[in-house]
Amino acid sequence: MTSPITEASATPLGDLLVLGAGGHAAVVAESAERAGWRVIGCAAGSGALPMTASNLGDPDGAAAAEIDAAVARGVRLHAAVGSAEVRARWMQRFGAGSFATVVDPSSSVSPSATLAEGASIGAGAVVQARAVIGPGAIVNTRAVVEHDCTVGACAHIAPAAVLCGSVTVGAWAQIGAGAVVIPGRRVGERSVVGAGAVVVRDLPADITAMGVPARATAPSPTR
Ligand SMILES: CC(C)(COP(=O)(O)OP(=O)(O)OC[C@H]1O[C@@H](n2cnc3c(N)ncnc32)[C@H](O)[C@@H]1OP(=O)(O)O)[C@@H](O)C(=O)NCCC(=O)NCCS
């Protein structure tokens, strides 16, 4: 039997340059290769990806011109760092149309869902009917985004978090690992929901909330 990796490699999606070289970048780069991208290297202040030693350097510094040249040659980019602010900055700097959406082949994405440019869908994640995943957003390993949810630009749904139906997560917000947001609730822009929390009421923008039920405890940390 042919492995999914071999099948994906037979129909390459193109060359991908990953911005970032930390743990999340390694995870996304491996998803990208399984999906059929050829990861040609990374651009980061330091570090390397498991499949390539090539690092162009800091996207905010000297590497910017080389990244522009790669884009001009048809290479696609993916911003793979945990900071929503940095992902948003890089997506703005290197431009609409330059970023690839990375979907791990072990995920399940509804044909009626919408995935914006630069989003990533991790291994075993589920994105259900009519969900909308914004630009640069992360639906991480085994997270569940149920029907009719909206995940804002550069928001992060951490591993094993569950958004029940019709949830709205604002731009740059983070839903912590294993957290649950019950149906129809809204999490405001830039807010952080702690790991394991259960969100039962709407949360405003710019707060941190944790616990069961989730309660706001502090302003959200600088992203
Ligand atoms: C909620 C969170 C953002 C708070 O971070 P923080 O402000 O640095 O909090 P601290 O570690 O200083 O802890 C402050 C207090 O909150 C408690 N706390 C921290 N996280 C908690 C959580 N998820 N649930 C319940 N209580 C929590 C701590 O025990 C501590 O309590 P204490 O004052 O009684 O000792 C963080 O703990 C968290 O859960 N982040 C999500 C991480 C995640 O899922 N990342 C995904 C990576 S892929």
The ligand as a Gaussian input file, in Angstrom:
#p B3LYP/6-31G(d) Opt

LIG

0 1
 C       -3.901000      31.421000      31.182000
 C       -2.447000      31.724000      30.921000
 C       -2.330000      32.578000      29.632000
 C       -1.956000      32.519000      32.114000
 O       -0.627000      32.777000      31.972000
 P        0.111000      33.663000      33.090000
 O       -0.559000      34.996000      33.177000
 O        1.580000      33.643000      32.774000
 O       -0.236000      32.883000      34.418000
 P        0.740000      32.334000      35.556000
 O        1.481000      31.142000      35.079000
 O        1.502000      33.498000      36.115000
 O       -0.328000      31.855000      36.640000
 C       -1.132000      32.767000      37.347000
 C       -2.140000      31.979000      38.150000
 O       -3.107000      31.389000      37.265000
 C       -3.097000      29.966000      37.412000
 N       -3.260000      29.413000      36.058000
 C       -2.416000      29.554000      35.037000
 N       -2.913000      28.980000      33.944000
 C       -4.089000      28.437000      34.287000
 C       -5.039000      27.701000      33.578000
 N       -4.889000      27.431000      32.288000
 N       -6.149000      27.301000      34.244000
 C       -6.315000      27.588000      35.553000
 N       -5.417000      28.292000      36.279000
 C       -4.318000      28.706000      35.649000
 C       -1.771000      29.629000      38.037000
 O       -1.858000      28.416000      38.755000
 C       -1.543000      30.821000      38.924000
 O       -2.351000      30.665000      40.076000
 P       -1.841000      31.178000      41.504000
 O       -1.650000      32.679000      41.392000
 O       -2.970000      30.810000      42.426000
 O       -0.567000      30.471000      41.770000
 C       -1.593000      30.452000      30.718000
 O       -1.332000      29.776000      31.932000
 C       -2.235000      29.459000      29.754000
 O       -3.044000      28.587000      30.118000
 N       -1.839000      29.627000      28.466000
 C       -2.283000      28.770000      27.407000
 C       -1.100000      27.962000      26.922000
 C       -1.439000      27.190000      25.683000
 O       -2.404000      26.450000      25.609000
 N       -0.601000      27.373000      24.666000
 C       -0.777000      26.699000      23.409000
 C        0.581000      26.460000      22.807000
 S        0.470000      25.517000      21.318000

